[in-house]
Amino acid sequence: MSSKPGPLPAWVAAINAVSRFFGVAAAAMILVSVGVVCQMVFVRAVLGQSSIWQTEFVTFSLVAATFIGAPFILLTRGHVSVDVVPLMVSVSTRRVLHFVGCVLALGFCAFFLYAAVPWWYETWKSGQTTPSIWRARLWIPYLAVPVGLGLLCLQFLAEAYMVLSRRELPFGLAAEDRL
């Protein structure tokens, strides 16, 4: 629901497009993980062979899907939300609540991003691998954490801008949405 028609600012449109792309990538990772689990069950149960890479692959893929898919969830308001308080207040108060929520969430994500970048960089620089026979290079799956968090921070900024500039309504609620 947009209270002000017109094209999106280019930076917001770009962030939304990247969030959509990573949302599709996250969904694909989940689908591939399901296929790998089925293959692993077949290899172990039917062929009687051991699995080498499947468990690590699925674990890393699902964690990566969680982080890189989070901005898409924010963009589409797919997250679980409790909107009892926003439903009880005026639209202007909703804007304040929305802004405070965005600032708090952005602060948390920015702090987590600040901690995740050196963590990822250390695995890349040192060439760390998993201890299994597969020996996957850890910087590859770990990269999903700072990338996802960085994009999530940008998506929070875009969402806050859209509400503060009155291009979108806070929480997706219209003025007539009242208890």
C-alpha positions as CSV (number, residue, x, y, z in Angstrom):
1,M,0.0,0.0,0.0
2,S,1.6,3.2,-1.1
3,S,0.3,6.6,0.1
4,K,2.4,8.4,-2.4
5,P,2.5,7.2,-6.0
6,G,5.6,7.5,-8.2
7,P,8.7,5.6,-9.0
8,L,10.9,4.3,-6.3
9,P,14.2,6.1,-5.8
10,A,16.9,4.2,-7.7
11,W,18.8,3.1,-4.6
12,V,15.6,1.6,-3.0
13,A,14.7,-0.1,-6.2
14,A,18.3,-1.5,-6.4
15,I,18.2,-2.8,-2.8
16,N,14.7,-4.4,-3.4
17,A,15.9,-6.1,-6.6
18,V,19.0,-7.5,-4.9
19,S,16.8,-8.7,-2.0
20,R,14.5,-10.4,-4.5
21,F,17.4,-12.1,-6.2
22,F,18.8,-13.4,-3.0
23,G,15.3,-14.5,-1.9
24,V,15.1,-16.7,-5.1
25,A,18.7,-17.9,-4.4
26,A,17.7,-18.8,-0.8
27,A,14.7,-20.8,-2.1
28,A,16.9,-22.6,-4.6
29,M,19.3,-23.5,-1.8
30,I,16.5,-25.0,0.2
31,L,15.3,-27.0,-2.8
32,V,18.8,-28.3,-3.6
33,S,19.2,-29.2,0.1
34,V,16.0,-31.3,0.0
35,G,17.4,-33.1,-3.1
36,V,20.8,-33.7,-1.4
37,V,19.1,-35.1,1.7
38,C,17.1,-37.5,-0.6
39,Q,20.3,-38.5,-2.3
40,M,22.0,-39.0,1.0
41,V,19.2,-41.3,2.2
42,F,19.3,-43.3,-1.0
43,V,23.1,-43.7,-0.8
44,R,23.0,-44.8,2.8
45,A,19.9,-46.9,2.9
46,V,19.8,-48.4,-0.5
47,L,23.4,-48.6,-1.6
48,G,24.8,-49.1,1.9
49,Q,27.5,-46.5,1.3
50,S,28.6,-43.7,3.7
51,S,27.9,-40.1,3.0
52,I,30.9,-37.7,2.8
53,W,29.8,-34.2,1.9
54,Q,26.0,-34.2,2.1
55,T,25.5,-33.3,5.8
56,E,27.9,-30.4,5.7
57,F,26.4,-29.2,2.4
58,V,22.9,-29.2,3.7
59,T,23.9,-27.5,7.0
60,F,25.8,-24.8,5.2
61,S,23.1,-24.3,2.6
62,L,20.3,-23.9,5.1
63,V,22.2,-21.5,7.2
64,A,23.2,-19.5,4.1
65,A,19.6,-19.5,2.9
66,T,18.5,-18.1,6.3
67,F,21.0,-15.2,6.1
68,I,20.7,-14.3,2.4
69,G,16.9,-14.8,2.4
70,A,16.3,-12.5,5.4
71,P,16.2,-9.3,3.4
72,F,13.6,-10.7,1.1
73,I,11.5,-11.7,4.1
74,L,11.7,-8.1,5.4
75,L,10.9,-6.7,1.9
76,T,7.8,-8.8,1.6
77,R,6.8,-8.6,5.3
78,G,7.0,-12.3,5.5
79,H,8.2,-12.3,9.0
80,V,6.0,-13.0,12.0
81,S,4.8,-9.8,13.5
82,V,2.5,-8.8,16.3
83,D,0.5,-5.8,15.3
84,V,-1.8,-5.3,18.2
85,V,-0.2,-2.1,19.4
86,P,0.1,-0.5,15.9
87,L,-3.6,-1.4,15.3
88,M,-4.5,0.6,18.4
89,V,-2.7,3.8,17.6
90,S,-2.8,6.6,15.0
91,V,-0.9,6.4,11.7
92,S,1.6,9.1,13.0
93,T,2.3,7.0,16.1
94,R,2.7,4.0,13.9
95,R,5.4,5.8,12.0
96,V,7.2,6.5,15.3
97,L,6.9,2.9,16.4
98,H,8.1,1.7,12.9
99,F,11.1,4.0,13.0
100,V,12.1,2.9,16.5
101,G,11.8,-0.7,15.5
102,C,13.9,-0.1,12.3
103,V,16.6,1.7,14.3
104,L,16.8,-1.1,16.9
105,A,16.8,-3.8,14.3
106,L,19.3,-2.0,12.2
107,G,21.6,-1.5,15.2
108,F,21.4,-5.2,16.0
109,C,22.1,-6.2,12.4
110,A,24.9,-3.6,12.1
111,F,26.6,-4.9,15.3
112,F,26.3,-8.5,14.1
113,L,27.7,-7.5,10.7
114,Y,30.6,-5.7,12.4
115,A,31.4,-8.9,14.2
116,A,30.8,-11.2,11.2
117,V,33.2,-9.5,8.7
118,P,36.4,-10.2,10.6
119,W,35.1,-13.7,11.4
120,W,34.6,-14.4,7.7
121,Y,37.9,-12.7,6.7
122,E,39.9,-14.8,9.0
123,T,38.6,-18.0,7.4
124,W,39.3,-16.6,3.9
125,K,42.8,-15.4,4.8
126,S,43.8,-18.6,6.7
127,G,42.3,-21.0,4.2
128,Q,40.4,-22.9,6.9
129,T,38.5,-26.0,5.8
130,T,36.0,-28.4,7.5
131,P,37.6,-31.3,9.4
132,S,35.7,-33.9,7.3
133,I,37.1,-35.8,4.4
134,W,35.3,-33.3,2.1
135,R,37.4,-30.4,3.4
136,A,35.1,-27.6,2.3
137,R,36.7,-24.2,2.4
138,L,34.9,-22.4,5.2
139,W,35.1,-18.9,3.8
140,I,32.5,-19.9,1.1
141,P,29.6,-20.8,3.4
142,Y,30.6,-18.2,6.0
143,L,30.4,-15.4,3.3
144,A,26.6,-15.7,3.5
145,V,26.6,-14.2,7.0
146,P,28.1,-10.8,6.2
147,V,26.5,-10.6,2.8
148,G,23.0,-11.4,4.2
149,L,23.5,-9.0,7.2
150,G,24.8,-6.2,5.0
151,L,21.8,-6.5,2.7
152,L,19.5,-6.7,5.6
153,C,20.9,-3.5,7.0
154,L,20.3,-1.8,3.6
155,Q,16.8,-3.2,3.4
156,F,16.0,-1.8,6.9
157,L,17.3,1.6,5.7
158,A,15.1,1.4,2.6
159,E,12.1,0.4,4.6
160,A,12.6,3.2,7.1
161,Y,13.1,5.7,4.2
162,M,9.9,4.6,2.5
163,V,7.8,5.0,5.6
164,L,9.4,8.3,6.7
165,S,9.0,9.8,3.2
166,R,5.4,8.7,3.3
167,R,5.7,6.5,0.3
168,E,4.6,3.5,2.3
169,L,2.4,3.1,5.4
170,P,4.0,1.7,8.6
171,F,3.6,-2.0,9.2
172,G,1.6,-2.1,5.9
173,L,-1.5,-0.9,7.8
174,A,-3.8,1.7,6.3
175,A,-5.3,4.6,8.3
176,E,-8.6,2.8,8.5
177,D,-7.0,-0.4,10.0
178,R,-8.0,0.2,13.6
179,L,-9.2,-2.1,16.3
